[in-house]
């Protein structure tokens, strides 16, 4: 990446550019915490805006940190069936 944007800073830049389909790992503590596999919840959200220092998801909930992630459908071969 030419300018080194990562994590929540990258999400903010994407929103400023006008991106709309931004899926993120979310947390209220840190970018690093957002990326931890908690095992009991996926902790991902469709982020739609950034206002007053918080990211907002399509459900209206505010989050302090939102790291953009790729979400794609798994295939039968990938799961070994």
C-alpha positions as CSV (number, residue, x, y, z in Angstrom):
1,X,0.0,0.0,0.0
2,X,1.5,3.3,-1.1
3,X,0.4,5.3,1.9
4,X,0.4,2.6,4.6
5,X,-3.2,2.9,5.7
6,X,-4.4,0.0,7.8
7,X,-7.1,-1.0,10.2
8,X,-9.6,1.7,11.2
9,X,-7.7,4.4,9.3
10,X,-8.2,2.4,6.1
11,X,-11.9,2.1,6.8
12,X,-12.2,5.9,7.4
13,X,-10.4,6.5,4.1
14,X,-12.7,4.1,2.3
15,X,-15.8,5.9,3.7
16,X,-14.4,9.3,2.7
17,X,-13.8,8.0,-0.8
18,X,-17.5,7.0,-0.9
19,X,-17.2,3.2,-0.6
20,X,-20.4,1.6,0.6
21,X,-19.9,-2.1,0.8
22,X,-17.4,-2.2,3.7
23,X,-17.4,-5.3,5.9
24,X,-15.3,-4.9,9.1
25,X,-14.1,-6.8,12.1
26,X,-15.3,-4.5,14.9
27,X,-14.4,-3.9,18.6
28,X,-14.5,-1.0,21.1
29,X,-10.9,-1.6,22.4
30,X,-8.5,-1.7,19.4
31,X,-7.9,-2.7,15.8
32,X,-5.8,-5.7,17.2
33,X,-8.7,-6.8,19.4
34,X,-11.1,-6.6,16.5
35,X,-9.0,-9.1,14.6
36,X,-8.9,-11.7,17.4
37,X,-11.0,-14.8,16.7
38,X,-13.3,-14.7,19.8
39,X,-14.7,-18.2,19.0
40,X,-18.3,-17.4,20.1
41,X,-19.2,-14.5,17.8
42,X,-18.0,-13.4,14.4
43,X,-17.8,-9.7,15.4
44,X,-18.2,-8.4,11.9
45,X,-20.5,-5.7,10.7
46,X,-21.4,-3.8,7.5
47,X,-20.0,-0.3,8.2
48,X,-21.9,2.5,6.7
49,X,-20.5,5.7,8.2
50,X,-18.0,7.4,10.6
51,X,-19.2,10.3,12.8
52,X,-18.1,11.9,16.0
53,X,-15.2,9.4,16.3
54,X,-17.3,6.3,15.9
55,X,-18.1,3.9,13.1
56,X,-21.7,3.0,12.5
57,X,-23.0,-0.3,11.1
58,X,-26.1,-0.9,9.0
59,X,-27.9,-1.8,12.3
60,X,-27.1,1.6,13.8
61,X,-24.7,0.4,16.4
62,X,-21.6,2.6,17.1
63,X,-18.1,1.0,17.2
64,X,-14.8,2.6,18.1
65,X,-12.7,0.4,15.8
66,X,-13.5,-1.2,12.4
67,X,-10.9,-3.2,10.4
68,X,-12.0,-3.9,6.8
69,X,-12.1,-7.6,6.0
70,X,-12.9,-9.8,3.0
71,X,-16.0,-12.0,3.3
72,X,-16.5,-14.6,0.6
73,X,-18.5,-17.8,0.1
74,X,-16.8,-21.0,1.0
75,X,-16.8,-23.9,-1.5
76,X,-17.3,-27.6,-1.0
77,X,-13.7,-28.3,-1.7
78,X,-12.5,-25.7,0.9
79,X,-14.5,-27.5,3.6
80,X,-13.4,-30.9,2.5
81,X,-16.8,-32.4,1.6
